[in-house]
Amino acid sequence: MSAHKCRAANNPLISRVGERSRILPTVKFLKEGYGKIRRFYLGHFRKRYVQKVLELRRGECRRCGNCCTVMFRCPQLEGDAHCTLYHTRSLQCRLFPIDARDLRGRFSSCGYYFVDEVEGSAEQEEAIQHSAQSSGSSTTGSQS
């Protein structure tokens, strides 16, 4: 049995599998940490960007609690998914998800989703262009 352990320790394939099982949780932790920092930065310092992107967000919070367990379990989370501060929660909690990147992976059951463009924006743009053309043609007609 000790000979088997010795061969396993010298086998690079077996040792890589062991390393991978230790590395994957670290990578996940770093990705979640980056997401938390990104959302904090965007929420506090890029408010116009957040406002623009949130116009594309649809749906509503299902209060599933998944976003409350990113990196660590929120101390305000009671039971399975009941936030004790839901109506007065912090900016980061209120803004989650800021964009589609926040919904990748384990957030597939989230009640929020994002559309590609704001509904009616193409129609509004057409109306603006039409009114600009009609006001431009009336001013050119009056000049002749």
C-alpha positions in Angstrom: 0.0 0.0 0.0 2.9 2.4 0.7 4.3 1.6 -2.7 0.9 2.8 -4.3 1.1 6.1 -2.4 4.7 6.6 -3.5 3.7 6.0 -7.2 0.7 8.4 -6.8 3.0 11.1 -5.4 5.4 10.8 -8.3 2.7 10.7 -10.9 2.2 14.2 -12.3 -1.3 13.4 -13.5 -2.5 12.3 -10.1 -0.8 15.2 -8.3 -2.5 17.7 -10.7 -5.9 16.3 -10.0 -5.2 16.9 -6.3 -4.0 20.4 -7.0 -7.0 21.1 -9.1 -9.4 20.2 -6.2 -7.5 22.7 -4.0 -7.3 25.4 -6.7 -10.9 25.5 -7.9 -12.4 26.8 -4.6 -9.7 29.5 -4.6 -10.5 30.5 -8.1 -14.2 30.6 -7.3 -13.5 32.7 -4.2 -11.4 35.2 -6.2 -14.1 35.5 -8.9 -16.7 36.2 -6.3 -14.5 38.7 -4.6 -13.8 40.5 -7.9 -17.6 40.6 -8.4 -18.2 42.2 -5.0 -15.5 44.8 -5.5 -16.8 45.5 -9.1 -20.3 46.0 -7.8 -19.2 48.2 -4.9 -17.1 50.4 -7.3 -19.9 50.6 -9.9 -22.6 51.4 -7.3 -20.7 54.1 -5.6 -18.5 55.7 -8.4 -20.2 54.9 -11.7 -23.8 55.8 -10.9 -24.7 56.9 -14.5 -23.4 53.6 -15.9 -25.4 51.7 -13.3 -28.6 53.8 -14.0 -28.2 53.1 -17.8 -27.7 49.4 -17.3 -30.5 49.0 -14.8 -32.9 50.3 -17.5 -32.2 47.0 -19.2 -33.0 44.9 -16.1 -36.4 43.2 -16.0 -38.1 40.9 -13.4 -38.1 41.1 -9.7 -36.3 39.7 -6.7 -37.6 36.2 -5.8 -35.8 36.5 -2.4 -34.0 33.2 -3.1 -31.0 34.2 -1.0 -28.4 33.2 -3.6 -26.9 36.7 -3.8 -26.7 36.8 0.0 -24.2 34.0 0.0 -21.6 35.3 -2.4 -18.2 34.6 -0.8 -19.8 34.3 2.7 -23.3 34.1 4.1 -24.7 37.5 5.0 -25.2 37.9 8.7 -28.6 39.5 8.0 -29.9 36.4 6.3 -32.3 34.3 8.5 -33.4 30.8 7.7 -33.2 29.9 4.0 -33.7 33.2 2.4 -35.2 35.8 4.7 -33.3 39.1 4.9 -33.9 40.9 8.2 -33.0 44.3 6.5 -34.7 43.7 3.1 -36.4 47.1 2.9 -33.4 49.0 4.3 -30.6 46.9 2.8 -27.3 48.4 1.5 -26.8 49.8 -1.9 -24.9 46.8 -3.2 -27.7 44.5 -2.2 -30.4 46.7 -3.7 -28.5 47.0 -7.0 -27.8 43.2 -7.4 -27.6 42.2 -10.3 -26.1 45.3 -11.9 -25.6 43.6 -15.2 -25.8 40.2 -16.9 -22.3 39.3 -15.7 -23.7 39.1 -12.2 -26.2 36.4 -13.2 -23.7 33.9 -14.6 -23.4 30.5 -12.9 -25.4 29.9 -9.7 -27.8 32.8 -10.3 -29.6 31.2 -13.2 -32.7 30.9 -11.0 -32.7 34.7 -10.2 -35.9 36.5 -11.0 -34.0 39.2 -12.8 -32.9 39.2 -16.4 -31.6 41.7 -18.9 -32.8 42.7 -22.3 -30.6 43.9 -25.2 -32.2 47.3 -25.5 -34.8 49.4 -23.7 -38.2 48.7 -25.0 -39.5 51.5 -27.1 -36.1 53.2 -27.5 -36.0 52.4 -31.3 -39.5 53.9 -31.6 -38.5 57.0 -29.6 -35.4 57.4 -31.6 -37.4 57.3 -34.9 -39.9 59.8 -33.5 -37.0 62.1 -32.5 -35.4 61.8 -36.0 -38.7 62.4 -37.7 -39.4 65.5 -35.6 -35.9 66.8 -36.3 -36.4 66.2 -40.1 -39.8 67.8 -40.1 -38.5 70.9 -38.2 -35.4 71.0 -40.4 -37.6 71.0 -43.6 -39.9 73.7 -42.2 -36.9 75.9 -41.5 -35.4 75.3 -44.9 -38.8 76.0 -46.5 -39.1 79.3 -44.8 -35.7 80.4 -45.8 -36.3 80.0 -49.6 
